[in-house]
Every structure is written in structure tokens, then in C-alpha cells.
Amino acid sequence: MPYVTRNAHGQIVGLAAEGTELLPPTHPEVLSFLFSGPLGESSAALLTADMTLIRVIEDVVEVLIDKRLLSLDDLPEAARGKLSARGGLRHDHLQSLHLVGDWALPPI
């Protein structure tokens, strides 16, 4: 989570690895700061590319596990937790779409 630096008007003017106010990276003010100004478009493009790549990496990990080339136990505990949490969020999101048809999501 980034620490934020604010100006006299309370607007975010910078992000740092350490500081006085800690905000989650998805906080509306942090996102607004990242996507405003001259670097806004490139920041948005970079974030979009990162999100796409994250999904690819998740798929690669799943394939490696399915082929028994990798075990979840081979990964650090923090990585296992992040994969599990993201998989759960994705599963919940898909369930909330209420898609038509008699099908179930495979277990994660």
C-alpha cells in the first residue's frame, strides 16, 4: 500500500514507500492521482497491461499445477495466499453475474 503526500489543500501530490498516511492502492484518491495529469494515460495503459498480465500468470500457474509440474506447496505462503484470494474474488464475481444456464464453476 502506498503512503501518500498531500498539499495544503489536502490533494495527493505524491506516493511513496514510506510516509505518514497509508492508503490502499485502490482508494479513489490514489486512483485519481495516478490517472490525472500528463502521465495519466500512460499510467492507465500500464495498469491495464499489468492486469492483463496478472490473468495470464494465473493461467500459467494453473496449467503448471494441472500438469503436476508445480505444487502450491512449492510457492511461498504469501504467493499461495494471494493466488487463493484472487481466485476466490474471481469466483465470487462470476457467481454474481447470474449467467443463464445450468453450469457450475470448477473448484479453485
N, CA, C and O atoms as a GROMACS GRO file, in nm:
protein
  432
    1MET      N    1   0.085  -0.117   0.000
    1MET     CA    2   0.000   0.000   0.000
    1MET      C    3   0.090   0.124   0.000
    1MET      O    4   0.189   0.129   0.072
    2PRO      N    5   0.055   0.221  -0.080
    2PRO     CA    6   0.138   0.341  -0.086
    2PRO      C    7   0.106   0.440   0.026
    2PRO      O    8  -0.008   0.453   0.070
    3TYR      N    9   0.209   0.508   0.068
    3TYR     CA   10   0.190   0.624   0.155
    3TYR      C   11   0.167   0.742   0.063
    3TYR      O   12   0.226   0.751  -0.045
    4VAL      N   13   0.083   0.833   0.106
    4VAL     CA   14   0.053   0.949   0.023
    4VAL      C   15   0.108   1.076   0.086
    4VAL      O   16   0.117   1.088   0.208
    5THR      N   17   0.143   1.169   0.000
    5THR     CA   18   0.183   1.303   0.042
    5THR      C   19   0.076   1.397  -0.009
    5THR      O   20   0.037   1.391  -0.125
    6ARG      N   21   0.028   1.486   0.079
    6ARG     CA   22  -0.078   1.579   0.041
    6ARG      C   23  -0.026   1.722   0.044
    6ARG      O   24   0.066   1.754   0.118
    7ASN      N   25  -0.086   1.808  -0.038
    7ASN     CA   26  -0.052   1.950  -0.036
    7ASN      C   27  -0.138   2.021   0.068
    7ASN      O   28  -0.213   1.957   0.141
    8ALA      N   29  -0.127   2.152   0.075
    8ALA     CA   30  -0.202   2.230   0.175
    8ALA      C   31  -0.352   2.221   0.155
    8ALA      O   32  -0.428   2.247   0.248
    9HIS      N   33  -0.397   2.185   0.036
    9HIS     CA   34  -0.540   2.173   0.007
    9HIS      C   35  -0.592   2.031   0.030
    9HIS      O   36  -0.709   2.003   0.006
   10GLY      N   37  -0.502   1.941   0.076
   10GLY     CA   38  -0.543   1.804   0.104
   10GLY      C   39  -0.542   1.713  -0.017
   10GLY      O   40  -0.585   1.598  -0.008
   11GLN      N   41  -0.492   1.762  -0.130
   11GLN     CA   42  -0.486   1.680  -0.251
   11GLN      C   43  -0.358   1.597  -0.251
   11GLN      O   44  -0.253   1.643  -0.204
   12ILE      N   45  -0.366   1.476  -0.303
   12ILE     CA   46  -0.248   1.391  -0.312
   12ILE      C   47  -0.155   1.448  -0.418
   12ILE      O   48  -0.195   1.475  -0.531
   13VAL      N   49  -0.028   1.465  -0.379
   13VAL     CA   50   0.072   1.517  -0.471
   13VAL      C   51   0.187   1.419  -0.493
   13VAL      O   52   0.277   1.445  -0.572
   14GLY      N   53   0.184   1.306  -0.421
   14GLY     CA   54   0.290   1.208  -0.438
   14GLY      C   55   0.258   1.078  -0.367
   14GLY      O   56   0.177   1.074  -0.275
   15LEU      N   57   0.326   0.971  -0.411
   15LEU     CA   58   0.315   0.840  -0.349
   15LEU      C   59   0.455   0.795  -0.312
   15LEU      O   60   0.552   0.824  -0.383
   16ALA      N   61   0.467   0.723  -0.201
   16ALA     CA   62   0.598   0.678  -0.155
   16ALA      C   63   0.586   0.544  -0.085
   16ALA      O   64   0.476   0.500  -0.052
   17ALA      N   65   0.700   0.481  -0.062
   17ALA     CA   66   0.703   0.353   0.010
   17ALA      C   67   0.692   0.373   0.160
   17ALA      O   68   0.660   0.279   0.233
   18GLU      N   69   0.719   0.493   0.205
   18GLU     CA   70   0.704   0.522   0.348
   18GLU      C   71   0.659   0.667   0.364
   18GLU      O   72   0.685   0.751   0.278
   19GLY      N   73   0.593   0.695   0.473
   19GLY     CA   74   0.541   0.828   0.495
   19GLY      C   75   0.447   0.830   0.613
   19GLY      O   76   0.462   0.752   0.706
   20THR      N   77   0.348   0.921   0.610
   20THR     CA   78   0.261   0.937   0.725
   20THR      C   79   0.120   0.884   0.705
   20THR      O   80   0.056   0.842   0.801
   21GLU      N   81   0.070   0.884   0.582
   21GLU     CA   82  -0.068   0.839   0.560
   21GLU      C   83  -0.069   0.721   0.462
   21GLU      O   84  -0.028   0.734   0.347
   22LEU      N   85  -0.115   0.608   0.510
   22LEU     CA   86  -0.118   0.487   0.430
   22LEU      C   87  -0.258   0.466   0.372
   22LEU      O   88  -0.356   0.463   0.447
   23LEU      N   89  -0.267   0.452   0.240
   23LEU     CA   90  -0.395   0.427   0.174
   23LEU      C   91  -0.382   0.304   0.086
   23LEU      O   92  -0.275   0.277   0.032
   24PRO      N   93  -0.492   0.228   0.069
   24PRO     CA   94  -0.486   0.114  -0.021
   24PRO      C   95  -0.469   0.160  -0.165
   24PRO      O   96  -0.515   0.269  -0.200
   25PRO      N   97  -0.404   0.081  -0.249
   25PRO     CA   98  -0.381   0.123  -0.388
   25PRO      C   99  -0.509   0.143  -0.467
   25PRO      O  100  -0.508   0.209  -0.571
   26THR      N  101  -0.620   0.088  -0.421
   26THR     CA  102  -0.747   0.104  -0.491
   26THR      C  103  -0.831   0.218  -0.436
   26THR      O  104  -0.945   0.238  -0.481
   27HIS      N  105  -0.779   0.293  -0.342
   27HIS     CA  106  -0.852   0.406  -0.285
   27HIS      C  107  -0.881   0.507  -0.396
   27HIS      O  108  -0.793   0.535  -0.478
   28PRO      N  109  -1.002   0.562  -0.401
   28PRO     CA  110  -1.039   0.654  -0.510
   28PRO      C  111  -0.942   0.770  -0.527
   28PRO      O  112  -0.914   0.811  -0.640
   29GLU      N  113  -0.890   0.824  -0.418
   29GLU     CA  114  -0.797   0.937  -0.431
   29GLU      C  115  -0.664   0.893  -0.492
   29GLU      O  116  -0.604   0.968  -0.569
   30VAL      N  117  -0.619   0.773  -0.458
   30VAL     CA  118  -0.494   0.722  -0.515
   30VAL      C  119  -0.513   0.700  -0.665
   30VAL      O  120  -0.427   0.738  -0.745
   31LEU      N  121  -0.624   0.638  -0.704
   31LEU     CA  122  -0.650   0.614  -0.846
   31LEU      C  123  -0.664   0.746  -0.922
   31LEU      O  124  -0.614   0.758  -1.034
   32SER      N  125  -0.730   0.843  -0.862
   32SER     CA  126  -0.745   0.973  -0.925
   32SER      C  127  -0.608   1.036  -0.948
   32SER      O  128  -0.581   1.092  -1.054
   33PHE      N  129  -0.521   1.028  -0.847
   33PHE     CA  130  -0.386   1.084  -0.860
   33PHE      C  131  -0.310   1.014  -0.973
   33PHE      O  132  -0.244   1.080  -1.054
   34LEU      N  133  -0.318   0.882  -0.977
   34LEU     CA  134  -0.244   0.806  -1.077
   34LEU      C  135  -0.289   0.835  -1.220
   34LEU      O  136  -0.208   0.835  -1.312
   35PHE      N  137  -0.418   0.860  -1.237
   35PHE     CA  138  -0.471   0.875  -1.372
   35PHE      C  139  -0.497   1.020  -1.411
   35PHE      O  140  -0.565   1.045  -1.511
   36SER      N  141  -0.446   1.114  -1.334
   36SER     CA  142  -0.462   1.255  -1.371
   36SER      C  143  -0.328   1.309  -1.417
   36SER      O  144  -0.223   1.251  -1.389
   37GLY      N  145  -0.331   1.420  -1.486
   37GLY     CA  146  -0.208   1.484  -1.528
   37GLY      C  147  -0.148   1.421  -1.652
   37GLY      O  148  -0.210   1.336  -1.715
   38PRO      N  149  -0.026   1.464  -1.686
   38PRO     CA  150   0.036   1.422  -1.812
   38PRO      C  151   0.066   1.272  -1.819
   38PRO      O  152   0.071   1.216  -1.929
   39LEU      N  153   0.087   1.208  -1.706
   39LEU     CA  154   0.118   1.066  -1.708
   39LEU      C  155  -0.007   0.979  -1.693
   39LEU      O  156   0.003   0.857  -1.688
   40GLY      N  157  -0.123   1.041  -1.684
   40GLY     CA  158  -0.246   0.967  -1.660
   40GLY      C  159  -0.274   0.860  -1.762
   40GLY      O  160  -0.307   0.747  -1.727
   41GLU      N  161  -0.262   0.895  -1.890
   41GLU     CA  162  -0.292   0.798  -1.994
   41GLU      C  163  -0.193   0.684  -1.994
   41GLU      O  164  -0.232   0.568  -2.010
   42SER      N  165  -0.065   0.713  -1.975
   42SER     CA  166   0.034   0.606  -1.974
   42SER      C  167   0.020   0.522  -1.848
   42SER      O  168   0.044   0.401  -1.851
   43SER      N  169  -0.020   0.584  -1.736
   43SER     CA  170  -0.044   0.507  -1.614
   43SER      C  171  -0.162   0.414  -1.632
   43SER      O  172  -0.157   0.298  -1.589
   44ALA      N  173  -0.267   0.462  -1.696
   44ALA     CA  174  -0.384   0.378  -1.720
   44ALA      C  175  -0.348   0.262  -1.813
   44ALA      O  176  -0.391   0.149  -1.791
   45ALA      N  177  -0.268   0.290  -1.916
   45ALA     CA  178  -0.227   0.184  -2.008
   45ALA      C  179  -0.140   0.081  -1.937
   45ALA      O  180  -0.153  -0.039  -1.961
   46LEU      N  181  -0.051   0.129  -1.851
   46LEU     CA  182   0.035   0.037  -1.777
   46LEU      C  183  -0.047  -0.049  -1.681
   46LEU      O  184  -0.023  -0.169  -1.670
   47LEU      N  185  -0.143   0.011  -1.612
   47LEU     CA  186  -0.227  -0.065  -1.521
   47LEU      C  187  -0.309  -0.169  -1.597
   47LEU      O  188  -0.324  -0.282  -1.550
   48THR      N  189  -0.361  -0.132  -1.713
   48THR     CA  190  -0.437  -0.227  -1.794
   48THR      C  191  -0.348  -0.342  -1.838
   48THR      O  192  -0.389  -0.458  -1.833
   49ALA      N  193  -0.226  -0.312  -1.881
   49ALA     CA  194  -0.132  -0.416  -1.922
   49ALA      C  195  -0.098  -0.507  -1.804
   49ALA      O  196  -0.090  -0.629  -1.819
   50ASP      N  197  -0.077  -0.448  -1.686
   50ASP     CA  198  -0.048  -0.527  -1.567
   50ASP      C  199  -0.162  -0.621  -1.532
   50ASP      O  200  -0.139  -0.738  -1.499
   51MET      N  201  -0.283  -0.571  -1.538
   51MET     CA  202  -0.399  -0.653  -1.504
   51MET      C  203  -0.414  -0.770  -1.602
   51MET      O  204  -0.447  -0.881  -1.562
   52THR      N  205  -0.388  -0.744  -1.729
   52THR     CA  206  -0.395  -0.849  -1.830
   52THR      C  207  -0.286  -0.953  -1.805
   52THR      O  208  -0.311  -1.073  -1.814
   53LEU      N  209  -0.166  -0.906  -1.774
   53LEU     CA  210  -0.056  -0.998  -1.749
   53LEU      C  211  -0.080  -1.080  -1.622
   53LEU      O  212  -0.044  -1.198  -1.618
   54ILE      N  213  -0.139  -1.021  -1.522
   54ILE     CA  214  -0.170  -1.094  -1.399
   54ILE      C  215  -0.259  -1.213  -1.430
   54ILE      O  216  -0.237  -1.322  -1.379
   55ARG      N  217  -0.359  -1.193  -1.514
   55ARG     CA  218  -0.451  -1.302  -1.551
   55ARG      C  219  -0.376  -1.411  -1.627
   55ARG      O  220  -0.402  -1.529  -1.606
   56VAL      N  221  -0.282  -1.373  -1.714
   56VAL     CA  222  -0.202  -1.470  -1.787
   56VAL      C  223  -0.117  -1.552  -1.690
   56VAL      O  224  -0.108  -1.674  -1.702
   57ILE      N  225  -0.056  -1.484  -1.594
   57ILE     CA  226   0.028  -1.554  -1.496
   57ILE      C  227  -0.056  -1.651  -1.413
   57ILE      O  228  -0.011  -1.762  -1.384
   58GLU      N  229  -0.176  -1.611  -1.375
   58GLU     CA  230  -0.265  -1.702  -1.302
   58GLU      C  231  -0.294  -1.826  -1.387
   58GLU      O  232  -0.292  -1.938  -1.336
   59ASP      N  233  -0.321  -1.806  -1.515
   59ASP     CA  234  -0.349  -1.920  -1.603
   59ASP      C  235  -0.228  -2.011  -1.615
   59ASP      O  236  -0.243  -2.134  -1.614
   60VAL      N  237  -0.108  -1.954  -1.627
   60VAL     CA  238   0.014  -2.034  -1.637
   60VAL      C  239   0.034  -2.117  -1.510
   60VAL      O  240   0.067  -2.235  -1.518
   61VAL      N  241   0.013  -2.056  -1.395
   61VAL     CA  242   0.026  -2.128  -1.268
   61VAL      C  243  -0.073  -2.244  -1.263
   61VAL      O  244  -0.038  -2.355  -1.222
   62GLU      N  245  -0.197  -2.219  -1.305
   62GLU     CA  246  -0.299  -2.326  -1.305
   62GLU      C  247  -0.258  -2.440  -1.397
   62GLU      O  248  -0.274  -2.556  -1.361
   63VAL      N  249  -0.206  -2.409  -1.516
   63VAL     CA  250  -0.163  -2.513  -1.610
   63VAL      C  251  -0.048  -2.593  -1.550
   63VAL      O  252  -0.047  -2.716  -1.558
   64LEU      N  253   0.049  -2.525  -1.490
   64LEU     CA  254   0.162  -2.595  -1.428
   64LEU      C  255   0.116  -2.688  -1.316
   64LEU      O  256   0.167  -2.798  -1.300
   65ILE      N  257   0.019  -2.642  -1.238
   65ILE     CA  258  -0.034  -2.725  -1.130
   65ILE      C  259  -0.112  -2.843  -1.188
   65ILE      O  260  -0.096  -2.956  -1.142
   66ASP      N  261  -0.196  -2.818  -1.288
   66ASP     CA  262  -0.273  -2.925  -1.351
   66ASP      C  263  -0.182  -3.032  -1.411
   66ASP      O  264  -0.215  -3.151  -1.407
   67LYS      N  265  -0.068  -2.992  -1.467
   67LYS     CA  266   0.026  -3.086  -1.527
   67LYS      C  267   0.122  -3.145  -1.424
   67LYS      O  268   0.213  -3.221  -1.458
   68ARG      N  269   0.099  -3.110  -1.299
   68ARG     CA  270   0.181  -3.158  -1.187
   68ARG      C  271   0.330  -3.121  -1.202
   68ARG      O  272   0.419  -3.194  -1.157
   69LEU      N  273   0.354  -3.007  -1.265
   69LEU     CA  274   0.490  -2.955  -1.276
   69LEU      C  275   0.520  -2.858  -1.162
   69LEU      O  276   0.635  -2.823  -1.136
   70LEU      N  277   0.415  -2.816  -1.095
   70LEU     CA  278   0.426  -2.722  -0.984
   70LEU      C  279   0.320  -2.758  -0.881
   70LEU      O  280   0.208  -2.793  -0.915
   71SER      N  281   0.358  -2.748  -0.758
   71SER     CA  282   0.264  -2.767  -0.649
   71SER      C  283   0.248  -2.634  -0.577
   71SER      O  284   0.342  -2.556  -0.566
   72LEU      N  285   0.127  -2.610  -0.528
   72LEU     CA  286   0.108  -2.487  -0.450
   72LEU      C  287   0.204  -2.481  -0.333
   72LEU      O  288   0.245  -2.373  -0.290
   73ASP      N  289   0.241  -2.598  -0.280
   73ASP     CA  290   0.336  -2.602  -0.167
   73ASP      C  291   0.475  -2.553  -0.208
   73ASP      O  292   0.555  -2.517  -0.122
   74ASP      N  293   0.505  -2.552  -0.338
   74ASP     CA  294   0.634  -2.502  -0.386
   74ASP      C  295   0.643  -2.350  -0.376
   74ASP      O  296   0.753  -2.294  -0.377
   75LEU      N  297   0.529  -2.284  -0.366
   75LEU     CA  298   0.525  -2.139  -0.364
   75LEU      C  299   0.533  -2.087  -0.221
   75LEU      O  300   0.491  -2.156  -0.128
   76PRO      N  301   0.586  -1.967  -0.203
   76PRO     CA  302   0.587  -1.907  -0.069
   76PRO      C  303   0.443  -1.888  -0.019
   76PRO      O  304   0.350  -1.874  -0.098
   77GLU      N  305   0.428  -1.889   0.112
   77GLU     CA  306   0.296  -1.876   0.172
   77GLU      C  307   0.224  -1.750   0.125
   77GLU      O  308   0.104  -1.752   0.100
   78ALA      N  309   0.297  -1.641   0.112
   78ALA     CA  310   0.235  -1.515   0.068
   78ALA      C  311   0.179  -1.530  -0.074
   78ALA      O  312   0.070  -1.480  -0.103
   79ALA      N  313   0.252  -1.597  -0.163
   79ALA     CA  314   0.206  -1.617  -0.300
   79ALA      C  315   0.082  -1.707  -0.302
   79ALA      O  316  -0.013  -1.681  -0.375
   80ARG      N  317   0.084  -1.813  -0.221
   80ARG     CA  318  -0.033  -1.901  -0.214
   80ARG      C  319  -0.155  -1.824  -0.167
   80ARG      O  320  -0.264  -1.842  -0.221
   81GLY      N  321  -0.138  -1.740  -0.068
   81GLY     CA  322  -0.248  -1.660  -0.015
   81GLY      C  323  -0.304  -1.565  -0.119
   81GLY      O  324  -0.426  -1.549  -0.130
   82LYS      N  325  -0.216  -1.502  -0.195
   82LYS     CA  326  -0.261  -1.406  -0.297
   82LYS      C  327  -0.334  -1.478  -0.410
   82LYS      O  328  -0.437  -1.429  -0.458
   83LEU      N  329  -0.282  -1.592  -0.453
   83LEU     CA  330  -0.349  -1.669  -0.558
   83LEU      C  331  -0.486  -1.715  -0.512
   83LEU      O  332  -0.584  -1.709  -0.587
   84SER      N  333  -0.493  -1.761  -0.389
   84SER     CA  334  -0.620  -1.810  -0.334
   84SER      C  335  -0.720  -1.696  -0.322
   84SER      O  336  -0.836  -1.710  -0.360
   85ALA      N  337  -0.676  -1.584  -0.269
   85ALA     CA  338  -0.766  -1.469  -0.251
   85ALA      C  339  -0.817  -1.419  -0.386
   85ALA      O  340  -0.936  -1.391  -0.401
   86ARG      N  341  -0.728  -1.408  -0.483
   86ARG     CA  342  -0.770  -1.359  -0.615
   86ARG      C  343  -0.863  -1.459  -0.683
   86ARG      O  344  -0.961  -1.419  -0.746
   87GLY      N  345  -0.834  -1.587  -0.670
   87GLY     CA  346  -0.921  -1.688  -0.727
   87GLY      C  347  -1.059  -1.683  -0.665
   87GLY      O  348  -1.160  -1.698  -0.734
   88GLY      N  349  -1.064  -1.663  -0.534
   88GLY     CA  350  -1.192  -1.652  -0.465
   88GLY      C  351  -1.270  -1.530  -0.510
   88GLY      O  352  -1.392  -1.538  -0.529
   89LEU      N  353  -1.202  -1.417  -0.526
   89LEU     CA  354  -1.269  -1.296  -0.573
   89LEU      C  355  -1.323  -1.315  -0.714
   89LEU      O  356  -1.434  -1.273  -0.745
   90ARG      N  357  -1.243  -1.378  -0.800
   90ARG     CA  358  -1.286  -1.401  -0.937
   90ARG      C  359  -1.407  -1.494  -0.939
   90ARG      O  360  -1.503  -1.472  -1.013
   91HIS      N  361  -1.404  -1.599  -0.856
   91HIS     CA  362  -1.516  -1.693  -0.847
   91HIS      C  363  -1.642  -1.622  -0.800
   91HIS      O  364  -1.749  -1.639  -0.858
   92ASP      N  365  -1.630  -1.541  -0.693
   92ASP     CA  366  -1.746  -1.467  -0.641
   92ASP      C  367  -1.801  -1.371  -0.746
   92ASP      O  368  -1.923  -1.357  -0.760
   93HIS      N  369  -1.712  -1.306  -0.820
   93HIS     CA  370  -1.756  -1.212  -0.923
   93HIS      C  371  -1.834  -1.284  -1.032
   93HIS      O  372  -1.941  -1.238  -1.074
   94LEU      N  373  -1.782  -1.396  -1.078
   94LEU     CA  374  -1.852  -1.471  -1.182
   94LEU      C  375  -1.986  -1.523  -1.132
   94LEU      O  376  -2.084  -1.524  -1.207
   95GLN      N  377  -1.992  -1.566  -1.007
   95GLN     CA  378  -2.118  -1.614  -0.950
   95GLN      C  379  -2.220  -1.501  -0.943
   95GLN      O  380  -2.340  -1.524  -0.960
   96SER      N  381  -2.174  -1.380  -0.919
   96SER     CA  382  -2.265  -1.266  -0.905
   96SER      C  383  -2.323  -1.220  -1.039
   96SER      O  384  -2.418  -1.142  -1.042
   97LEU      N  385  -2.266  -1.269  -1.150
   97LEU     CA  386  -2.315  -1.227  -1.281
   97LEU      C  387  -2.449  -1.290  -1.316
   97LEU      O  388  -2.520  -1.240  -1.404
   98HIS      N  389  -2.487  -1.400  -1.248
   98HIS     CA  390  -2.615  -1.469  -1.272
   98HIS      C  391  -2.633  -1.504  -1.419
   98HIS      O  392  -2.733  -1.470  -1.481
   99LEU      N  393  -2.532  -1.572  -1.473
   99LEU     CA  394  -2.538  -1.612  -1.612
   99LEU      C  395  -2.644  -1.720  -1.631
   99LEU      O  396  -2.669  -1.800  -1.541
  100VAL      N  397  -2.705  -1.722  -1.749
  100VAL     CA  398  -2.811  -1.818  -1.779
  100VAL      C  399  -2.749  -1.953  -1.813
  100VAL      O  400  -2.647  -1.959  -1.882
  101GLY      N  401  -2.810  -2.060  -1.764
  101GLY     CA  402  -2.765  -2.194  -1.798
  101GLY      C  403  -2.738  -2.276  -1.675
  101GLY      O  404  -2.715  -2.223  -1.566
  102ASP      N  405  -2.740  -2.406  -1.693
  102ASP     CA  406  -2.712  -2.498  -1.583
  102ASP      C  407  -2.566  -2.539  -1.588
  102ASP      O  408  -2.530  -2.641  -1.647
  103TRP      N  409  -2.483  -2.460  -1.527
  103TRP     CA  410  -2.342  -2.494  -1.521
  103TRP      C  411  -2.288  -2.444  -1.389
  103TRP      O  412  -2.347  -2.356  -1.326
  104ALA      N  413  -2.177  -2.499  -1.350
  104ALA     CA  414  -2.114  -2.456  -1.224
  104ALA      C  415  -1.970  -2.423  -1.253
  104ALA      O  416  -1.909  -2.480  -1.344
  105LEU      N  417  -1.916  -2.333  -1.176
  105LEU     CA  418  -1.775  -2.300  -1.189
  105LEU      C  419  -1.693  -2.414  -1.131
  105LEU      O  420  -1.732  -2.474  -1.031
  106PRO      N  421  -1.580  -2.446  -1.194
  106PRO     CA  422  -1.494  -2.550  -1.137
  106PRO      C  423  -1.435  -2.502  -1.007
  106PRO      O  424  -1.417  -2.382  -0.987
  107PRO      N  425  -1.403  -2.595  -0.918
  107PRO     CA  426  -1.341  -2.553  -0.791
  107PRO      C  427  -1.207  -2.489  -0.815
  107PRO      O  428  -1.137  -2.520  -0.912
  108ILE      N  429  -1.172  -2.398  -0.726
  108ILE     CA  430  -1.045  -2.326  -0.742
  108ILE      C  431  -0.936  -2.397  -0.665
  108ILE      O  432  -0.822  -2.352  -0.664
   0.00000   0.00000   0.00000
